[in-house]
Amino acid sequence: MTTDRELHDHLIGRQGSRADLNTPVLVLDVDALDRNIQRMAALTAQHGVALRPHAKTHKSVDIAKRQLAAGAVGVCCAKIGEAEVLAEGGVTGILITSPVAAPAAIERLAKLAVTDDGLMAVVDHPGVAERIDAALAAAGAKLDVIIDIDPGIARTGVASAEAAVALAKTIAASPHLEYRGVQFYCGSQQHIESYAERRAAIVERTAYLQAVIAALTEAGFAPAIITGSGTGTHRIDLELGVFTELQAGSYVFMDKQYLDCDIADGAEPPFEVSLSVDARVVSANHSGLVTIDAGYKSLSTDGGVAVVQRGTPETAFFAFMGDEHAALIAADIGSALAPGDPVSLTVPHCDPTVNLYDFYHIVAGDTLVDIWPVSARGRAR
């Protein structure tokens, strides 16, 4: 099977070559990407907070290394497979933010701990902590661990301050585990559109986090690391001053979900849209509708619909029309666009959209300048 790299390598460096890409294709504006990376790095540094951005957003060794070069202390990964790929690529300071519980995954975690000194992982259950300790003993390794605290969504994390203290005691009794701190990620609050409502929700959740920290501290387990936050709440969390490091991820790309949110309290958003899916018109036989070649298999469906970035009036409405197709709907659009015309789309939700592609097509202006693999896409488990 011909890959995107084989299709497009000859276009690298050719002026205006973005227009010649086969579509649908994942496109990344490298200048906007770098500005986003620098802005978040500068903001966290200004507040004296470390940045450990979440690599589940981009699954890319290339992007992770740019984040490290800008001052990040490491990156987060959602799964052991992502951590393996990034570690193999030379990325350091990896924190696995979802519990590793399956026997085979625990074995892989122990194996990775042998070769990656900066590796950390979250735990949320004493029994799992004990199984990880046993696997580390067999591998001859040690591992720094973070207690995951449930922020109220009942997905992962200990469910109470008492459970956090009990787990800390189990970790302390496990010779191959080293307790480092706590994780608290308020995922459901990230996309509350109103800044005031989002802030109120985070203030309430932060009070709960502080109660858990107080209980741990009283029991002799004061956390050195307090990690969490995201793109939607980074500004609020920096203001509240509880986290020692932020895990924001989507800021590197931005997407419709975050564009719909007031993430800067009425000020101009600090981050730019750097990611897009480029598509082409494949049919234009109706005055108010054209069909493009990007459908369910090209864009995430969990964050609403894509929005037009360029190539057609911004008033054009996007509607999925199946696996391979979508419609752009606007008055007289059928006479304005013809089959073969290119359009660019801002994606609904960046993380799952990236997961649909094997490569980023890196552009500077309208010129393809490089092609980067979505390195961890095939090793997500």
SULPE-V871243 format. One record per residue. N is the residue number from 1. SS is DSSP state (H for helix, E for strand, - for the rest). OMEGA is omega as a letter, one per 30 degrees, with the letter a starting at -180 (NA if undefined). NEAR is the number of other ideal C-beta (glycine too) atoms within 8 Angstrom. Layout:
<<N,SS,OMEGA,NEAR> <N,SS,OMEGA,NEAR>>
This chain:
<<1,-,l,2> <2,-,a,4> <3,-,l,8> <4,H,l,12> <5,H,l,8> <6,H,l,7> <7,H,a,8> <8,H,a,13> <9,H,a,8> <10,H,a,5> <11,H,a,10> <12,-,l,11> <13,-,a,7> <14,-,a,10> <15,-,l,5> <16,-,a,8> <17,H,l,13> <18,H,a,12> <19,H,a,7> <20,H,l,7> <21,-,l,13> <22,-,a,6> <23,-,f,10> <24,-,a,9> <25,E,l,11> <26,E,a,15> <27,E,a,14> <28,E,l,14> <29,E,a,12> <30,H,l,12> <31,H,l,7> <32,H,l,10> <33,H,a,14> <34,H,l,9> <35,H,l,9> <36,H,l,15> <37,H,a,12> <38,H,a,9> <39,H,l,11> <40,H,l,16> <41,H,a,13> <42,H,a,8> <43,H,l,11> <44,H,l,13> <45,H,l,10> <46,H,a,6> <47,-,l,8> <48,-,a,4> <49,-,l,11> <50,E,l,9> <51,E,l,15> <52,E,a,15> <53,E,a,16> <54,E,a,14> <55,-,l,17> <56,-,l,11> <57,-,a,13> <58,-,l,11> <59,-,a,14> <60,-,l,13> <61,H,a,12> <62,H,a,10> <63,H,l,12> <64,H,a,14> <65,H,l,11> <66,H,l,11> <67,H,l,14> <68,H,a,13> <69,H,l,6> <70,-,l,9> <71,-,l,9> <72,-,a,13> <73,-,a,8> <74,E,l,12> <75,E,l,16> <76,E,l,15> <77,E,a,16> <78,-,a,10> <79,-,l,11> <80,H,a,13> <81,H,l,10> <82,H,a,15> <83,H,l,14> <84,H,a,11> <85,H,a,13> <86,H,l,16> <87,H,l,14> <88,H,l,6> <89,-,l,10> <90,-,l,7> <91,-,a,14> <92,-,l,9> <93,-,a,11> <94,E,l,16> <95,E,l,15> <96,E,a,16> <97,-,l,12> <98,-,a,8> <99,-,l,10> <100,-,a,12> <101,-,a,8> <102,-,a,6> <103,H,a,6> <104,H,l,6> <105,H,l,11> <106,H,l,14> <107,H,l,9> <108,H,l,10> <109,H,l,15> <110,H,l,15> <111,H,l,9> <112,H,l,13> <113,H,l,13> <114,H,a,9> <115,H,a,6> <116,-,a,11> <117,-,a,3> <118,-,a,8> <119,-,l,13> <120,E,l,12> <121,E,l,13> <122,E,l,15> <123,E,l,15> <124,-,a,12> <125,-,a,10> <126,H,a,8> <127,H,l,6> <128,H,l,13> <129,H,l,15> <130,H,l,10> <131,H,l,11> <132,H,l,19> <133,H,l,12> <134,H,l,8> <135,H,l,12> <136,H,l,15> <137,H,l,9> <138,H,a,7> <139,H,a,10> <140,-,a,6> <141,-,l,9> <142,-,a,8> <143,E,l,15> <144,E,a,10> <145,E,a,15> <146,E,l,15> <147,E,l,18> <148,E,a,14> <149,E,l,12> <150,-,l,12> <151,-,l,14> <152,-,a,8> <153,-,l,7> <154,-,l,5> <155,-,l,6> <156,-,l,8> <157,-,l,11> <158,E,a,12> <159,-,a,6> <160,-,l,6> <161,H,l,10> <162,H,l,7> <163,H,l,9> <164,H,l,15> <165,H,l,12> <166,H,l,9> <167,H,l,15> <168,H,l,13> <169,H,l,9> <170,H,l,11> <171,H,a,14> <172,H,l,8> <173,-,a,5> <174,-,a,11> <175,-,a,5> <176,-,l,10> <177,E,l,15> <178,E,l,8> <179,E,a,10> <180,E,a,10> <181,E,a,12> <182,E,l,16> <183,E,a,13> <184,E,a,14> <185,-,a,10> <186,-,a,15> <187,H,a,9> <188,H,l,8> <189,H,a,13> <190,-,a,11> <191,-,l,10> <192,-,a,10> <193,-,a,8> <194,-,l,7> <195,H,a,11> <196,H,l,6> <197,H,l,9> <198,H,a,15> <199,H,l,9> <200,H,l,8> <201,H,a,11> <202,H,l,14> <203,H,l,10> <204,H,a,8> <205,H,l,13> <206,H,l,11> <207,H,l,8> <208,H,l,10> <209,H,a,14> <210,H,l,9> <211,H,l,9> <212,H,l,13> <213,H,l,13> <214,H,l,9> <215,H,l,12> <216,H,a,16> <217,H,l,10> <218,H,a,6> <219,-,l,9> <220,-,a,5> <221,-,l,10> <222,-,a,7> <223,-,l,12> <224,-,a,6> <225,E,l,10> <226,E,a,13> <227,E,l,15> <228,E,a,12> <229,-,a,11> <230,-,a,16> <231,-,a,13> <232,-,a,12> <233,-,a,13> <234,H,a,15> <235,H,l,9> <236,H,a,11> <237,H,l,14> <238,H,l,13> <239,H,a,6> <240,H,l,10> <241,-,l,6> <242,-,a,9> <243,-,l,14> <244,-,l,9> <245,E,a,12> <246,E,a,17> <247,-,a,15> <248,-,a,13> <249,-,a,15> <250,H,l,14> <251,H,a,13> <252,H,a,15> <253,-,a,16> <254,-,l,16> <255,-,a,16> <256,H,a,14> <257,H,a,12> <258,H,l,13> <259,H,l,11> <260,-,a,8> <261,-,l,13> <262,-,a,8> <263,-,a,11> <264,-,l,10> <265,-,l,6> <266,-,l,5> <267,-,l,5> <268,-,a,4> <269,-,a,9> <270,-,a,8> <271,-,a,11> <272,-,l,9> <273,-,l,11> <274,-,a,12> <275,E,l,15> <276,E,l,13> <277,E,l,15> <278,E,a,15> <279,E,l,14> <280,E,l,12> <281,E,l,14> <282,E,l,8> <283,E,a,7> <284,E,a,11> <285,E,l,4> <286,E,a,7> <287,-,a,8> <288,-,a,9> <289,E,l,10> <290,E,l,13> <291,E,l,12> <292,E,a,13> <293,-,l,12> <294,-,a,13> <295,-,a,13> <296,-,a,8> <297,-,a,6> <298,-,a,12> <299,-,l,15> <300,-,a,12> <301,-,a,7> <302,-,a,6> <303,-,a,10> <304,-,a,6> <305,-,l,9> <306,-,l,13> <307,E,a,10> <308,E,l,15> <309,E,l,10> <310,E,l,6> <311,-,l,9> <312,-,a,12> <313,-,a,8> <314,-,l,5> <315,-,a,5> <316,-,a,11> <317,E,l,8> <318,E,l,13> <319,E,l,8> <320,E,l,11> <321,-,l,8> <322,-,a,7> <323,-,a,6> <324,-,a,7> <325,-,l,13> <326,E,l,14> <327,E,l,11> <328,E,a,16> <329,E,l,10> <330,-,l,11> <331,-,l,5> <332,-,a,8> <333,H,a,17> <334,H,l,12> <335,H,a,5> <336,H,a,7> <337,-,a,12> <338,-,l,6> <339,-,a,8> <340,-,l,5> <341,-,a,9> <342,E,l,9> <343,E,l,16> <344,E,a,13> <345,E,l,15> <346,E,a,14> <347,-,l,16> <348,-,a,14> <349,-,a,12> <350,H,a,13> <351,H,a,11> <352,H,l,9> <353,H,l,17> <354,H,a,15> <355,-,l,10> <356,-,a,10> <357,-,l,12> <358,-,a,7> <359,E,l,12> <360,E,l,13> <361,E,a,15> <362,E,a,11> <363,E,l,13> <364,E,a,8> <365,-,a,4> <366,-,a,8> <367,E,l,12> <368,E,a,15> <369,E,l,9> <370,E,l,7> <371,E,a,13> <372,E,l,11> <373,E,l,11> <374,-,a,15> <375,-,a,11> <376,-,a,14> <377,H,a,12> <378,H,a,4> <379,H,a,9> <380,-,a,11> <381,-,NA,6>>
